[in-house]
Amino acid sequence: MSELILFRHLDIPDINDLDVYLANGGFKGLREIVGKKSPQEVVDIVKASGLRGRGGAGFPTGVKWSFLTPDVFPRYVVINADESEPGAFKDREIMERNPYQLLEGIAICCYAAQAQTAYIYCRGEFWDLAKELDEKIAELKDRGFLGKKLFGEKFDLEIYIHVGAGAYICGEETALLESLEGKLGMPRLRPPFPAAEGLFAKPTVVNNVETLANLPPIITRGADWFRSIGTEKSSGTKIFSLSGHIAKPGNYELPLGTSFRELIYDNGNGIPNGNAIKAILPAGASAPLLPASEEILDTGMDYESVSKAGSQLGSASIIVMDETVDISWVAYKTTKFFNHESCGKCTPCREGTYWMFNVMQHIKNGEGTFDDLATLNSVAESIVGKCLCALGDFSTMALTSGIEYFQEDFNAHLREKV
């Protein structure tokens, strides 16, 4: 098993206790930079590490920080803990089992961004976890790791918890910012981007939980160490949330570039009941599904390789489907999900998700014709690239890839037009 960077709780069971975290190098990274390195030096270390955003887009983290509008203050750091992607459950485990590494990572990010305030935006269903994080934050303040003049230097920091209301759209960073400001969770028109006008119209960094939890070991062990893990363009480890038809579902922290085959068979113990694997959703409902060919199973799970295979790694919520699954049912469920979760701001998304679900429901009920497949592809084409955020694009992906690779599953429900 590879070294655990984020899931240290598997090696150190009580690391969610502050004294245990401190005894195992906790807050060493923060101490190494506050008053000893400039914010720009920290940004440069993160750039050199090759750390990419773990929330889905995979954008280089240090580069994202460098986009902050210079000499405009105050600045904010917002942590996206709105883990709403179907099949994703990695961020919750970090926050429950290794919370201080996340909180130290937030502090490092704030120092680099020259921000004195951070907000952790938790999905509505995380209300119990939010209460626990509040208690951890209060303990850090009592022990001098948050508050005024940290370590006697000119660096103040406060971290606050904000709980959403369970809307998938608030995982999109600008909709999250709108919600955090007390408005409807709907995406903003960009530009301006959050780095220029984010929370309260001030420069803002928005990063995922898993992304920031990587920062303490990057600071203490160096950018070259982090780059030595994973692939040339996808550095470090990744937490893969494995679910579906799998003997041993769960979260697995593995180097980026690990193959689907290794994750599914070596870590997840394969497919139950001796069934054959049929398809994989590599990013929950938000990317094209992949037929489980030998070539796909041997594909490395990194941003470049999965994209080359015809899908996206995204948040790496890997959903496995065996030979018993009707892919038209998968398309029905995903279109239903996105129709429900569309915020309705963009006409192509609002109307397109409605019609895709309506047609899929028609097919599911045995009332569809072969013409409906052409209609579904046409509606999908009218959505892609025409919305304020990626939800519209996401809503089409399982559907269109399902028709492309498994049209026979759809044909079984269709009849000739009469």
Secondary structure, 3 states (H helix, E strand, C coil): CCCCCCCHHHCCCCCCCHHHHHHCCCCHHHHHHCCCCCHHHHHHHHHHHCCECCCCCCCEHHHHHHCCCCCCCCCEEEEEECCCCCCCCHHHHHHHHCHHHHHHHHHHHHHHHCCCEEEEEECHHHHHHHHHHHHHHHHHHHCCCCECCHHHCCCCEEEEEEECCCCHHHHCHHHHHHHHCCCCCCCCCCCCCCCCCCHHHCCEEEEEHHHHHCHHHHHHHCHHHHHCCECCCCECEEEEEEEECCCCCEEEEEECCCEHHHHHHHHCCCCHHHCCEEEEECCCCCCCCEECCHHHHCCECCHHHHHHCCCCCCCCEEEEEECCCCHHHHHHHHHHHHHHHCCCCCHHHHHHHHHHHHHHHHHHCCCEECHHHHHHHHHHHHHCCCCCCCHHHHHHHHHHHHHHHCHHHHHCCEECCC
